[in-house]
Amino acid sequence: MTTWSRRVAARLPRWARPWARALYLKALWLPQWPMATFHPWRRESVRRLAALKDRYRGRRAFILGNGPSLRHTDVQKLRGEFTFGLNRVYLAFPEWGFRTTFLVSVNDLVIEQCAADLRALDMPKFLTWRARRWLPLDAHTTFLFTTYMDPTFATDARGRLWEGATVTYVALQLAFHMGFDPVILVGVDHNFKTRGPANQTVVSQGEDPNHFLPHYFGRGFRWQLPDLETSEYAYRLARQAYEKAGRRVLDATIGGRLQVFPKVDYDALFAAR
């Protein structure tokens, strides 16, 4: 909220402040709603999302974060599994010898700078509706109406999805929409060596210490510093939504610092298979 709106909210009774905040945030994203609802590209995207609703009910899926721990994870065990890759995960596809089942990206800076790479990927891609500035609708692209405002967990991805300061949260909402259970996090280290104010845009000065490849956000790449506090709040919303539905999110990240989801041993997930 802006300084002005915070001052106004401070004058309200305490019980009314959450309602005022919610109305304020809705006022920010509601102007985006008509285009995100009626544009032909979004209407086609909603049709595709409708076909995916609960399509994989009861199947397990992995969400691959891009943390350094992924280098110490036997990713080959994920061949044949349903997997959500995030942002620039495609950089590892040649080394791995396989691609993730889906790819999700919602950060404007990533999409703008990697538009050519994303456009060339002939695989199911879920991109923020804002990405239409850099990529057209094609047979592999589905546009999501994602926003920064009004924290919620969407159980149906055809509507608005809060980004929760991390693309992982968007992937969790997509996985829920598709019916996956359990959903298992891998490579979600929740730990960044680069420090600074949350959401501040910075330019990489050399090798990337925060991701599983040194050139992930290499020299000259513009990116935003993480907002781990907001991400944790979002993850708690995800856990509540999954548990309410009798479903699970598990964390198999090796050495990860996220403490929201139950921890499981990565290798043990494949012991009986």
Secondary structure, 3 states (H helix, E strand, C coil): CCHHHHHHHHCCCHHHHHHHHHHHHHHHHHHHHHHHHHCHHHHHHHHHHHHHCCCCCCCCEEEECCCHHHHHCCHHHHCCCEEEEEHHHHHHHHHHCCCCCEEEECCHHHHHHCHHHHHHCCCCEEEEHHHHHCCCCCCCEEEEEEECCCCCCCCCCCCEEECCCCHHHHHHHHHHHHCCCCEEEECCCCCCCCCCCCCCEEECCCCCCCCCCCCCCCCCCEEECCCHHHHHHHHHHHHHHHHHCCCCEEECCCCCCCCCCCECCCHHHHCCC
